[in-house]
């Protein structure tokens, strides 16, 4: 199942376009599990939170080393 083409412009405006990468998989899962729409939305948002946390960890500055003697 593919997401609606209408989702792309909205996701870009909301800075959620990375959601589109996994949305097809999540739609299939939701349909297979007969997931309520609220649960589906929570799942998609949790994916995005996880992705952003991973990105922020990768881009976090390295801790400064203290050289106290």
SVG drawing of the C-alpha trace seen along z (x, -y; Angstrom):
<svg xmlns="http://www.w3.org/2000/svg" viewBox="-10 -24 59 33">
<polyline fill="none" stroke="black" stroke-width="0.4" points="0.0,0.0 1.3,-3.4 0.7,-6.7 -1.5,-9.2 0.4,-11.6 -1.3,-14.4 0.8,-13.4 4.1,-14.6 3.4,-18.4 1.9,-18.5 4.7,-16.4 7.3,-18.8 5.5,-21.9 5.4,-20.2 9.0,-19.1 7.8,-15.5 8.9,-14.3 11.1,-11.5 7.9,-9.8 7.2,-9.0 10.1,-6.6 8.4,-4.1 4.8,-5.1 4.0,-2.3 5.3,0.3 3.3,-1.1 0.2,-1.3 0.5,2.4 1.1,3.3 -1.9,1.2 -4.1,3.0 -2.8,6.4 -3.3,5.8 -6.6,3.9 -5.0,1.2 -7.2,-1.7 -6.3,-5.0 -5.1,-6.5 -2.6,-3.6 -1.4,-4.0 -0.8,-7.7 1.0,-7.0 3.2,-4.4 4.1,-6.8 4.9,-9.6 7.0,-7.3 9.0,-6.4 9.7,-10.0 10.7,-10.7 13.1,-7.8 14.5,-9.0 15.1,-12.5 16.7,-11.2 19.1,-9.1 19.9,-12.1 20.6,-14.4 22.9,-11.8 24.9,-11.6 25.2,-15.4 25.8,-16.1 29.2,-17.7 31.8,-15.4 32.3,-16.0 35.3,-18.1 38.0,-16.3 39.3,-17.8 43.0,-17.7 43.3,-18.7 46.3,-17.4"/>
</svg>
